[in-house]
């Protein structure tokens, strides 16, 4: 499960934890509607693993609706929390350099910060500016010099690497040495507020976080992976992207949802004409005009040609 906010409205998307394929769309992030949807739409007894972030709604749904399922804290939300720490470390170093009169060095780190923050190597780029687009960064040609010159950034950068390697291990026993390396790298900035928050999150939710290793399997590429909301996060990111580029279009309530989820066969239901007293129907529907949850959230319903 993963939430998304669009134009001030909150939605919860339910997906398959292995494939990332969405299977439900709920126009609320409150626990009561979500629990009702679960009772109406899912075979609760058949759910063996529940993966989500540690938002209180998800925790409530997991405890009340899936008492026999294994609750797994999503790994990418854990990594995302440490990304805030890395960002704070980089920002503090930029401020230190600028106050010391080394503005050029601070500006270089500022421009390269998106590349330092990128988890995916293909997304290592400079900051986008008004005068020009982004430039792809090479680790050895561009980033190594910054890491060598700025110890605290280097430690935070490799701590993030250790955390990702922690999640790459097939078992918890094999993952723990990476967590030890992670803690050695973070000793220098352990007093930062964001790191203290991260460490408290890690400690308080240790069982849910390490439940991940009970779900790991070797995938076709030879890597060990467990269940995650990563696929769902990517689709939600596509929704946000489409919403950002909607300039000039007045009503994308239905289009912005169907464009991403419609092709992924949410619902697959038979649609009845919304005209009063009309019994015309089409379906099963595997794409636009969208599943019932999406139509209901958007307030748009199919009408047959005779009622249009």
Buried (B, 14 or more C-beta within 10 A) or exposed (E): BBBBEBEEEBBBBBBEBBEBBBBBBBBBBEBEBBBEBBEEBBEEEEBEBBBBBBBEBBBBBBEEBBEEBBBBBBBBBBBEBBBBBBBBBBEBBBEEBBEEEEEEBBEBBBBBBBBBBBEEEEEBBBEEEEEEEBBEBEEEEBBEEBBEEBEBBBBBBBBBBBBBBBBBBBEBEEBEEBBEBBBEBBEBBEEBEBBEEBBEBBEEBEEBBBBBBEBBEEEEEEEBBBBBBBBBBEBBEBBEEBBEEEEEEEEBBBBBBBBBBBEBBBBEBEBBBBBEEEEBEEEEBBBBBBBBBBBEBBEBBBBBEEEE
